[in-house]
Amino acid sequence: MHNNIIAREGWPFIIFFTLITFLLLWISWYKLAIAAGILTIFCLYFFRNPERKINEDKDLVLAPADGKIIEINTVWEDQYLQAKTIQLRIFLNLFNVHVNRCPIAGTIEWVNRKGGIFLPAFKKEAGEKNARNYVGLLSEYGRILVVQITGLIARRIVCWVNPGDTLNAGERFGLIRFGSCTELYLPLEAEVLVVPGQKVKGGETIVARFNPAISESGNINRRHDDESSKTGQE
């Protein structure tokens, strides 16, 4: 569980700047002590990990991160879905919560970390050139991909899940340190409910929804395939 009010990855920074603050006070370097104290407060704020009111409707897709929707595109996704998809890009500034959340219930199928450079996260090419981590999720409505992307200041991606893990919608799965971008790739059947420029909250804002008939159709097809397979074996 990663539900502490302060993400555990933040404590090394908080403890370090707290010690520096007291050391500077002890040697009477008050101006520097104030600066170190401000950095301590900033780290407490940056690594906050608030609870969210999560909608449990299984047909809804939740924002995987806090921030602002900067782009919504139709693109070919060649890493996991290998299909034409809807891409939502969310930019996280330094003052957003940086904990990532699962957009919909499902099972983690694929996690893949790739190295890269550190362009500003809001740049379009950041998704292909910056260091990033792919998290592939199999849901009732098919495959969904979340990509954690570093930025100019963000230099570390933290991912808490592995293939085989089952997550609920809105469940925490990682974080990105100090400014970043999160991309969400959905099947074309999803109905997008947000617009560029809109601010979203991870695990709380509904960004898209699926028609329940798609899931029912998929289950019928899967049962038919299973029955056909059994018949063939007999």
Buried (B, 14 or more C-beta within 10 A) or exposed (E): EBEEEBBEBBBEBBEBBBEBBEEBBEEEEEEBBEBBBEBBEBBBEBBBBEEBEBBEEBBBBBBBBBBBBBBBEEEEBEBBBEEEBBBBBBBBBBEBBBBBBBBBBBEBBBBEEEEBEBBBBBBEEBBEBBBBBBBBBBBBBBBBBBBBBBBBBBBEBBBBBEEEBEBBBBBBBBBBBBBBBBBBBBBEEBEBEBEEEBEBBBBBBBBBBBEEEBBEEEEEEEEEEEEEEEEEEE
